[in-house]
Amino acid sequence: MRNGFSDKRSASRRDFLRQVTQGVAALALLGGVSVAQDKRKANVLFIISDDLCTALSGYGHPQCKTPNLDRLAKRGVQFERAYTQNPVCGPARAAIMTGLYPASIGATGNRQSDFRSRYPDILTMPQVFRRDGYYTARVSKIYHMGIPGDILEGTAGLDDPLSWDEAVNIKGPEQYAEGEKEDLCPKVTHQGVDFVKVEAEGDDLVHADGMATEAALKMLRAHKDEPFFLAVGMVRPHVPLVAPKGYFAPYPPTQMKLADVPEGDLDDVPKAAQSQTNAVKYGMSEEQQRKTLGAYYASVTYMDAQVGKLLDEVDMLGLADDTIIVFTSDHGYNLGQHTCWQKNSLFEDAVRVPLIIAAPGLGKKGAKSYRVVEHIGLYPTLAALCGLDVPDDLHGRSFAPLVIDPDDEAFAGQAAYTVARGRGESLRTERWRYNLWNDGRLGVELYDHEEDPAEFRNLAADSKYADVVAELDKRLKRHRDRAALRRRGAESTLRRGVG
């Protein structure tokens, strides 16, 4: 049921186990728990973009064109309600790779995302594949790297060497690339934040994502005859907004559509939620905002073209039937919604992420799932699809059954929990978003996504919704308590399956 306060319903443990059993049974029909054919272990090609929201043509965006991601979506399931655990790169990536809420491993910011120094026993997602005999490799940014700094230097950032058999860092020109340059952000000078546009000379291979793709193609060719977990990090569309000049042609600034922001939109929004507004942080003119949008879309389309090369190579090498392909981003990104830009907010566009999983032989191709899923669920999901053991203390819940049945009722009550700086917390259910700032002392937000998907009307102070607020507040605090739990010092026990 999707009307009314339907999110109060949570699947019982018995229902969940039933769904797990059905999911495993469906996988077994394919010849085992793995999706691979002829009893070969399924490969995983894990592609993650940087600072990418759902401004993609496959997600209905009217201007940004991503034909290769659209092609990938036709092979599997596109998740419409997937959410990051933190709208900042380092904590978000640590959560994905460990299956744990960031606070539980002390990854509360980019500089704190080196979880290994605090919890040396953690088994990351690639480690679980590695210990099961997979070749595991990283190209470019998977764990936190400073962009553009680590690309300019060709350094590894806060990588986790225990995760990989092989790792490749990329060294590229970033904002120093030859080409037409423009700084679009008067109030910002930090190169990891500043909207610098570069319509660059040269082809795809001059720049970071083209280089990363070439390195990944070599790895695919060299390891095609053994099971692999290959993680490929695309750094675009993270600033600087660099792409070969031709990718800018479809996005002339005068034709870029600014986000719809009603007059008085922020009147009912707590001040704590306004740190990313144009007036507070960026100071861009309307012309600069349009140029920023065009440059962002050009960077996305450039990144998309590199994804296309990876898809082509998987097909050419005859790996399509044996390879699970995942595409996501570390977090979302505001592009002028509520006059906000970039990350570090709790509005929908900053915390919702694109997520596509193509698992050959499972479910309907080209399907969409509207169930709420969390990034921390990717680890147990991919392990389940490949029949691997996972640690028993992961926070993430496997959503492998949704790859088989995208509308699986066992996930109807699922919620996503996100934490942002400024002591902001958010709970997203299928209908509601509930934001709490400093435990309510700095403000509360409630948005009804059935009636108000753009989050224009904050209902938190409306007495008609007092029961909804009370229920969501309880649920958010249960997530908070769970997220704050520190891991045990000893190595976790492993268990098998989709739990």
N, C-alpha and C positions, 0 to 999 in steps of 0.2 A: 504494500500500500504506500503510495507516494503523497497523498494529500493529508492535511492536518499535521499534527505533531507525530508523524510516523516514525521518526528516528528514535523514539523511546524504545522501540522494539530492538532487541539484540538477539542474535542467533544463540541458541543454547549450545552448550558443549556437545550434547548428543547430536544436534542437527549438524554442527560443524564436522564432527567425526564421520557422520553419514556422508557429507559432501566430500570429505577427503577420500573416503572409501570409494565413492563413485568416480572421483577424479583419477585415483590410482587404477581403478578397474578400466577406465577409458584408455589410460596410457598402456595398460597391460594388453589391450586389444591390438596395440601397434607392435607388440613383440617384446614388451618389457617396460620398465619404468622410464627408460630413456626414449626420447623422440627419434633417435638415430635408427637407421635401417641396418639390417643384417647384424644386429647385436653390437655394432660399434657404438662407443660412447658418443653422445651428442656433443658437438662443439658449441662454444659460445663466442659470438662476436658482440662485444659490449661497446657501444658508441655513446659518448657523453659530450654534449655541447656545453658551452659556458655562457651564463647570463641569458639564456634563451627562454622566452615565454611562449605562449601558444599562438604567436603571430605567424602562423603557417597556413598555407592554402588548404591543407587537409583538415585543419581545425576551423575552417570557415573564414579565414582572414581575407578581406576583399582585395588586398593589394600585394602582400608579400607572397612570392611564388616559390614553392618548394616541391618541384615535381618528383624528386627522388625519394623524399620522405613520404610523399603521397604513394609512390610505388611500393615502398616498404609496407605501408599501412594496408595495402591490398593483399599482402601476404599473411596478415595475422590480425591482431586485435589492437585497436587504438583506444587507449584509456582516456576518457574525457574528464575524469575527476581524480587525477593523481596529484599528490602534494608533497612538497619538500618538508623537511623537519626544521629547516632554518633558512631564511632568505639571504644567506651569505655563503660564499664558496666553500671555505674550509670546513665549518661544521656540517654543512649539507653533504659534502663528499665523505667525510668521516662516518656520518650516519649511514649512507648508502653502503659503504664497503664493510662496515662492522655489523649492520643490522640492529644497531643500538641507538637510542635517543642520545643526542649530543651531550646533554648535561650529565648523563651517567658515566661518560668517559672524559669529562672535563673539557670537551671541545666546544667551548662557549663563544669562540671567535676565531678568526683566521690564524692568529698567532698561537692560539691554544689547541689547534687541531692536530697536533702531534700526539695522538693518544698512546702511541707505543711506548713513549718514555714514562708514562704513568701506569700503563697496564700491559706489560710485556707479554703476557700470556694470551692476549686476544687472538682469536683465529678469524682472519678476515675472509671475505667471500673468495677472493682468488686463492688464498691459502688452502681452503677446503678443497678446491679443485686441484690444486697442486699436490696435496697429499694423497689424492686419489689417482695420481698418475698423469694428470694433464700437464701439458706445457702451458705455462702462464706467462704472459708478457704484457708490458705496458708501453704505449707510445704517447708521448707528450703528457698533458695534464689529466691525471686521474685523481690522485689526492691533491691537496692544495699546492698551487704554485702562484707566485705573484705575477700577474699579467699587467704590463708587458715585461717587468723586470727579469723573470726567470727565462722568458723566451729570448730577450736581448742577450742574456748571458749564456744561454744554453744549459742552465742548471736545473736541478731536480726538485727544488722547493722542499716541501715537507712530505716527500714521498715515503713509502713504506717498503724498503727493500725486501723484507721477508715475504712479501706477496708475490714476488716475480722470479722467474727463471731468467728473464731478460728484460731490460728497460732501455728505452731510447728517449733521450731528451732532444728537443728541437731548438735550434738557434735561428732566429729570423729577424728581419729588420724592423718590424712593427711600425711605429710612428716615424721612423727614419727612412722608410722606404721611399724610393724615388717616385715622384708623382705630384699631383695637385693636392695641396694640404690646406686645411682650414680648422681653426680652433673655434668651436661653436658654443663654448661654455664660459662666459665672462667671469663668473664667481668662483671657478674651480681651477686649481693648478695641478693637483695630484694626478699623475699620469695613469693611475689605475682607476680613476673616476672621470677624468676630463673627457668630454665628447670631442675628440679629435678625429676629423674625417680625412682619409687619404685615398684618393682615386689613383691607385698605384700603377706604375709602369710594370711591364713584364707579365708573365703568365702565372698560372696557379702555383707553380712549383717555387716561385720566388718567396712565397709567404708561408706562414707557420702551418696552416691546415693542409696545404698542398704537400709540404714536406712530410708532415705526419702521415698522410695517406700513402705516400710512396714507401715510407718505412713499413707501414702496416701491410702493404701489398707484398713486399719482399718476405715478411714473416709468414703470411698466408701460403705463399708458394713453397717456402722452405719447410713448413710444418703441416702441410695438407694431409699427410699420411699418418698423423698421430692426433689424438684428441687434444684440442687446444681451448684455452680461455684467453682470448685476445681483447684487451681493453684499449680502445683508441680514443684519445682526448682531442676534441676540437676546441680551440680557444675562441673562435668567433661564435657569436657576435660580441664578446667582451671588448670593451674599449682598449686600445684605439680601434676605430671602425675602419679597418684596412681591408681592401679587396682590389683585385685587378680592375682597371677602369671600366671594362666592358660590363661588369656586374652592376654598375650604377645606372646604365642606360635606361632600364625599365622603370626607374624611380626618380623622375624629375621632381625636384623639391616643390615646385608650384602645384603639382598634382597630388601631393601627399595629404592625406586626410587626418586632421588633428582629432584627438579623442574628444568625445562629447562630454563636456563638463557643464552641467546646469548652473545657473546663477545661484549662489548661496550653497553650493554643494558641500562645502566644508563647515558650514555653520553648526551642524550637529555632530561634528567629528572631534574627538579629544585632541588637544594640542600635541599630545605625545605621538599621535598618528600622523602628524603633519611635517615630520622632519625631512621628508623627501620632496616637498613641494618645490615648484620652480621658484616661487618667490623667496623661500627660505634658503635654498641651497644653490640653485643653478643660475638664475637670472637670464634665461634665454629669451630672446625676442621670438615672435611668431615665426619669422623667417628662419631663424636658427633652429627652432623646433622642427619645422618641416624638413630642413636639411638633415637634421639628426635622424628623423624617421627614414628618409631615403637612404642614408648611409647605413643605418641598422639593417634595413631590409636587404641592401646590397651585400652586407656581410653575411647575413643568413643565407642568401641564395648562393653565395660562394661556398659556404660551409656545406650546403645541400649538395652541391656538385661533387664535393669530395666523398660524401656518403654514396652517391651514385657510382663512383669508381669502385668502392668497396663491394657494393652489391653486384656489380658486373663481374668482379674477380671471383666472388663466391660462386657465381653461376658458371663462369668459365672453367673453374677448377673442379666442377662436378660436386661441390660441397653443399648445394642448396638443400638437399634432402637430409643432411646430417648436421645442420648448423642452425642453432637458435640465434636470431639476430635481435638485439635490443637497442633501442634508441631512446635517450632521455636527455634532460638538462639538469644541472645541479639545483637550480631554483628558477623561479619566474622572473619577471621584469616589468616594471611599470613604464609605459610609453606615453605618459601624459594623462593617464586616467586620474581623476581627482587632482589634477595638476601635478601629480607625482611622477618622478622619473627614477629609473634604475631599481635597486633592490632595497633591502632593509625596511620594508613595510609589511603590513599584514593584510593589505587589500588583495583581492582574489588574483589579480594579474601578477603579483610579486611572489605568490606562494604556489600557484598552480603551475604544473610542469607538463610538457609534452612527454608522453610515454607510449611507445609502440613495441610490442613483442610479437615477433613472427616465429612461431614454433612449428616447423613443418609437420603436417599430418594431424594437427590438433585443431579442433573447432572449425568455425566458419572463417573463411578468408574474407578480409575486408570488413570485419565486424567491429562494432564499437561497444565499449563497456561504460556504463554510467555509474557504476559502483565506486564508492570512495576507496582509494588505496593510498598507502603511505610509501614513501621511498624506502623506508627501512624494511619493507616487505619484499624488495627485489632479491635480496640475498637468499632467504629461504625459498622464494619462488623458483629461482633459477636452479638452486640445488635440488629442489623437488622434481623439476622437469628433467633433470639429468640423473636422478636416483642417488643423490649423495647424502651423506650424513651431515647434520648441522649441529652447532652447539645448542644445548638445551636452554640457555638463558637469553636467547635473542629476544629483543622487544618486537621485532618485525613479525607480522603474521603472513604466512605464505598465501598468495592469491593465485596459485597455480590453477585451481578449479575455474577461475574466470578466463583463463586462456582457452579452456575447453568450452565453457558455457558463460559468455560475458554477462549474462543477467542472473547468475546464480543467486538465489534468494538467501543463501546462508550469509551473504555479505551485505544484505540490505541495511543492517544497523551499524555498519562500519563508520568510524570517524577518524579524521586525521588531526594530529596535534603538531603545532608549529610554534617555535619560540623565536622572537626577534630581539634585537638589542633595544634598550630603553625599557626593559622589563615588560615586554609585550608577549602575550600568549594568545593563541588562537585555536579554536576547535571548529573543524569543518565537517558537517554531516551532509547527507544528500540534499537536505533542504536549507539548513541554516549555517551561517558563519557567526561565531561568538568570539569577540576579542576582549581581552582583559588586560589593562595596563596597570602595572604595579599593584596587582591584586584588587583592582578597581579604584584605587586611590587617585589614579591619574586618568580614569575614564573607562567606559564600557561601550562596546558596540555590538549590535545585533542586526543582522541582515537576513531577509527572507529571499532566498534565491529562486523560489517559485514565482514570486511576484516582482522581485527587484534584483535581477541577476547582475546588474552593474553596481550594486551596493550604493545607491544614492540616498536611501532613507534609513537612518539609524533608529531602530525601534526599541532600543534598550530602555529608554525612559518612559515608554508607553505602558501604562498599567495593564492593558489588554494582553501584554506578552510577559507578564510577571512570572507565570508558571513556566514558560519556555526558558526564560533567563535562569530561573532557579534550577531547572533540570540540566541545562547545558553547563551551568556553573559547577554542578556536582560532577558531571562527566569530565569536564576540563581538569578539575582538581584530582580526579582519579588518575588521569593521564600524567599530570604533573608529578604525583607521588611515584608513579611507576618510572617515569623518566629520570627521577632524581636518585634512584637506587644505584649504588655503586656495585660494580661486578665483584665477584669473589676473587681472591688472590690466586687460587689454583686454577689450572686449566679446566675449562668447562667440559662436562660430559657431552659426548656426541649422541645424537639420535637420528633415525632415518625417517624420511618421508616429508609430507607436506604440512606438518604442524605449524 
